Amino acid sequence: MESRKKDIIIIGAGSTGSSVAYNLSKTGNRVTVIDQLGVAGGNTGKSSALIRTHYSNEIIAKMALYSFKVISHFEDIGYSGFRKTGMIFPFHDRDVEIAKRNVRMLKSIGIDEKIIEPTEIRGFYDDVNLDNFDFVTYEPESGYADPVATSNSFMEKAKESGAVMFSKKKALRVDNSGESVRVTLDDGKELSGGKVILATNVWTNDLLSESGVSKSNLLPISASMHGIIYIRRPKQYSGLKPTLWDPPHTAYYKMEGETVTAIGSLDPKIDREEVDIHGFIPETVTQEYLEGYLERIVSRLPSMRDATVISSLTGLYDMTPDGQAIIDSLSGIGLDNVYVCAGLSGHGFKLSPAYGKIVADMINGEDPEKSIFDWRPFNMRRFREGKLIKSLYDDIATIY
């Protein structure tokens, strides 16, 4: 183990950066983590934190299964707050045949994916409107977790293995310096490491620009803004309930705890609406957004008309053109020994254990063909070469 120790700097301490720190620390590396806010202080803390395995791409589905197993059995690491609720995925029209084929794939890799009759949803929601629910799958083991607790547990476990955390320190630039990489902080301090990993979400290209990377070499990462509405559901819907996905209304309804529901969007148009991260970012959703999504949930679950609004928030997704992460070395754009894991496109928290494992294996020099996950499809060249990571559901955002 001593022979493989490396001095590694991780910029970003969200769910991905903290998972990377945990995985690298436990394999004997000397790790330093920098974050301008603190652990889970950015978009991780705004995640709806769903933990599911329904994906249409086999690589991503395997990563989701691995991550589900880690987060749902987290006792050796810390506290994840995982709560099993189950998850219901209805499909309609042309997505039905895709979903049937997809269920076969998910079962073949060991995912507990069941086909249920649409009317069985009434066992959870007795007044559900079943219009356009033509084919339904059910994941009984899925649920949600606490993204802040999970990230902090990853980081605390990394510290037990010697990791050092710098909170409220912003990395201004990254420079190659011979065989090492230098990171300049906003207080003037400089840190040097053998390798640097950028887990920097929507701010990745800002850091690359300040580090001398030309505009033409920046990564194809844009920011989109997603809103979540929290409501207090009526007594009829109280108790532990499965999350209900509603693709016909491009929405999902996460039943949180015994009485709260979080309403989120599945509208792919939102993913394509780029946000200026240097401009005004509202903390809450607009009245139009609020009313529109309340109409959707009432249309699907009529008794929700008696729900009361608690609050809303907005968070940023770091989107790529194919909706999947970039995990790669940046030597091709002039930053030797610098790596990136960003462009997570809304999958960051639920796939964070897999991202951490992939990055650790990459940094440790493992053979991608012999590792749990072959990370080569996530390279940044795929966008130029037209080798995008494919989703079968091209009209439903975030279900890939």
N, C-alpha and C positions, 0 to 999 in steps of 0.2 A: 504493500500500500504506500509506503514512503516514497517509492520510486515514481509514483504517478501523481504526487502532490503538485498542485499548481497554484499560483497566486491569481485569483480570478476576481474581477470586479463586475458586479451586476448592477445595472442602472434600471431602477424601477422595482417597487416592492408591492405590486398588486398581487393577485392570486397567481399569475404566471411567474413573476420574478421571485416570489417567496417559495414557490414550488421548485424552481430552478435552484435556488439557494439550498433548499433542503436536500435535493437529490445530489448536488455537487458536494456538499459538505459531508454527507454520509459515505461518499466514496473517497474521502481523504483529501479533498482539495481545501486550500485556504481561501476563504470566500469573504469578500467585502461587498455590502449592499448599500446603495445610495438611493434615497427617494426624497423628492422635494416636499412631500407632505408627511409621509410616514406609511407604515404598513396598511395597505388597503384604503389609503386616504383619498384615492381618486375614483375612477369609474368602477372599480371592483366593489366598493361600498354601496354602489347604486344598483348592483345586479339584482335581478329577480331570483337568481340563484337556483333555477330549476336543475335537477339532476335526472337526466333521461338518457336513453340509448337508441331512440328511434332516429336513425340517419339513413340516407339512401346510398351513401358512398361507403364501401366496405372498410376502407382504411379508417375513416372517421368513426364508423360504428365500433370498430375494435378499440379505438382510443376512448370512445365514450364508455364502453364496457369496462375497460381497465380503470378509468377515472371513477366510474360508479362504485367499483369494488373498493377503491382506496377511500373515497369519501364516506361510504356507508359503513365501513369497518375501520374507523379512524383512531381507535383507542391507543394504538402504539405510537401515534404521532401527537395527538392532542384531542381537541374538541372541534367537530365540524358542524354540530347542530343538525345533522341529517335527520329528516323525518320522512318516513315512508307514507305516501298518500295514494300512490297509484297515479296513472296518467292515461287519458283517453284521447285517441287520435282518430277522428272521423275524416272520411274522404268522400268526394263526390265527382261525378262526371268523368273526365278523362284521367283523373288521378287514381281512380279505383283500380285499374289494371296495374298501374305502377306500384300502388301500395301492396297489392297481392303478391307481386313478384318480390317486392322489398321484404315482406314478412318472411318469405322463404330464405332470403339471404340472412336476415337477422337471426332466425332460428338456427341456421347452419353454423353460425359462429358462437352459439351458446347464449343468446339473448332470450329472455323470457318474454316473448311477444305473443299475445293471444288474439285470436279473432273472436269478436263477440257480435251478437245481433244488435242493431241500433236500439231496439226496445229495451235492451238490458241497461242502457244508460239511465233509464227511469228508476232503477234500483238505487241510484245515487241522487238523481234530480227528477222528482216525480212529475214535474210539469214541463220538462225540456221539450222544446220545439225541434222535431227530428227532420225538418225540411232540409234536403240536400245532404243528409247523413246516410249515404248509400252503402258504405263499407266502413267498419269500425275496428280498430285494433286497440288493445289495452295492455299496458305495462304495469302489472301489479306491484312491482318492486321499486318503481321510480318514486321520486319525491322532490324535496328541496333541502337546502342546507343554509348555513350562515356563512356568507363569504368573508366577512371580517374575522370571525373566529377561526375559520379554516386557514386564512392567510397568516394570521398571527401565530397559529399553532405550527405551521410550516416554518416560520421564521424563528420561533423559540427553539424548535428542535434543531434547526441549523446552528443556532448560537451554542447549543449544548455540544456541538461538534466543532466549535471554534469560530464560527462565522461572526463577523462584526457588522453592525448596522449603523449607518449614518442617516438619521431622520432630519427632515427640514433642511436638507442640503441639495441644491440643484446642480446637476452636471451641466456645465456650459458648453464644453467641447471635448472631443476625443482626438488625440494625436498619436500617430505612430512614432516611436522613438527607439530605433534599432529593433531589438527582439522584444521590447516591452511596449505597452500602450499607456499613455498618460491621460488621465481624466482631470480636467480643471473644474473646480467647484466655484460656486458663486461667492464664497468667502475668500477666494484667492488661493485656497489650499489645492495642492496637486497630489493625486494618488497614482501609483504605477502598478500595473499588473501584467502578467504574461498574456492574459486574454481578458477581453471585455465583452459582456453580453448586454444588448439593448433589449429590455422588456418595457418599452417606452410608449406603447399604445399610440394614440393619435399624435403624440409629440415627437415621434421618431424622426420625421423628415426635418423638423426644426433643429434637432440636435445634429443631424447629418449635415445640414446646410452650414451651421456654425462650425462644423468640423472640416469644412473645405470641400465637401462633395458638391459637384456641379448640379444645377437644376435638372439637366438631362439624365443624371444618374440617380436621382432620388427614387425612392421606392413607390410603387403604385398603391399607396395607402391614402385613403381619404376619411374624413370624419362624417358620420351621420348621427342624427340625434333621435333617440327613442324615449318615449314617455311611458311612465307607469302610473296608473290611477289606483288608489287604495280606497275601498269602500267597506263599510260595515254591513255585512249581509243580514237579511231578515232571519228570524228564528227558524223558518222552514228549511233553510240551508245550513243551519249551524251544525257543528261537529266536524269530524275529520272527513274530508271529501277529496276525490282525485282532481287534479288539474284537468280542465276540459279545453282542448284545442278546438278552434272553430274556424277552419280554413275558408269556408264560404263567406264568413264575415271578416276574414283576415285579422283575427284576434285570438288571444288565449286568455283563460281565466284561471288563475292560480289561487286555490283555496288555502289560505295561509292560517295556520292555527285553527281555532274553533269558530272564529267569527269574521275574519278579515278575508277579502278577496282582492287580489292584484290583477288589474286588466292591462295586458300588453298587446303590442301590435305584431301582426304577421304580414303586413303590407310591404311587398318588395319595393314599392315606389319610395318608401321612407329610406331604405338602404341606399338609394341612388340620389337622394337629395343631399348634396354635399354642404357641410356646415363650415363656416369660417371660424376656426378655433381661436383666432385672435380678436374676434368681434364679441358682441354681447351673446352670452349663452344663458337663456332663461333657466331658472331653477325649477319652475313648474310648467305644466302643459298649458296650452291656450284654452280659452273657453270653448272654442270650436272643436278642438280635439277632445276635450272632456265630454261635451254633449254628444259628439259622434260615437265615441266608444261606449258611453252609457246606453245609447240607443241600441248598439249591437248586442250588449249583454242582455238587455231586457227583451230584445227580439228572440234571443236563444233561450233565456231562462226568465220567463215572464214575471215570476215573483220577485225578481231583483228590482222591480219598480219601487219596492218598499225599502231598498237599501239607502244608506246615507253616505255621502262622500266624506272621507277622512282627510285625504291629502293627495298630492301628486308630486312627481319628481321627473327630471330629465337626466339622461346619461348619454355619453358618447360611445359609439362603436367605431373601432378602427377598421374600416372596410377595405378589402381588396376586390379586384374585378371578379374573382370566382368565389368570393365569400369564405376563403380559407386562409390560414396563417402563412406568413413567410418565415421559414426557419432555415437560416443559411449563413454561410460566411460572407463577409462584406469585402473580402480581398479583391473581388472583381471590380469594385468601385474605389479602390485605393486605400482601404482600411484593413491592412493585414492584422490578423489576430483579433478582429472585432467580428462579433456574430449578432444576429438579430432573431428575435422571436416576437413578432408583432403582426398587425393586420389580422387580428383574431376574429373579427367580424361577428361579434356577439356570442361566440362559443367559449370565451376566455375562461370563465370560472368553471363551467361544467367539464372542460377538457384540461384544466390546469395540471392535474397529476400526470397526464400523458405528456403534456408539453414539457414539464419539468424533467421527466424521464428521458425524453428525446434529446433535449438540449444537453443533459448530463452525459448521455452516451456519445453524442457528437463531440463534446469537449474532451471527453476521456479517450477519444480515438478508437471507439468501438467500430466494428464492421457493421454498416447499416443492414446488410443482408442477414446478419446473424443476431441482430438486436430484436427486441420485442416489436419495435416499429421501424420500418424503413422510412427514414425522413426525407429521402431524396425527392419525392414528388412535391415537397413544399419549397423547393428552391425558387429563387426569384427569376431565374431564366424562363420559367414556364410561361410567363406572360408574353415575352417576345417570341417564344417558339410555338405558341398556341397549344401548349400541353396543360390546359387548365384542369383543375380538380373538379370533376363533374358532379352535379346534383341531378337527381331525377325529377324533383319537384321544382320546376322553374318558375312557377307562379305563386309559390308560398315562401315568404321570407323566413329565415332562421331554421326551417326544417330542411336540412340538407341530407 
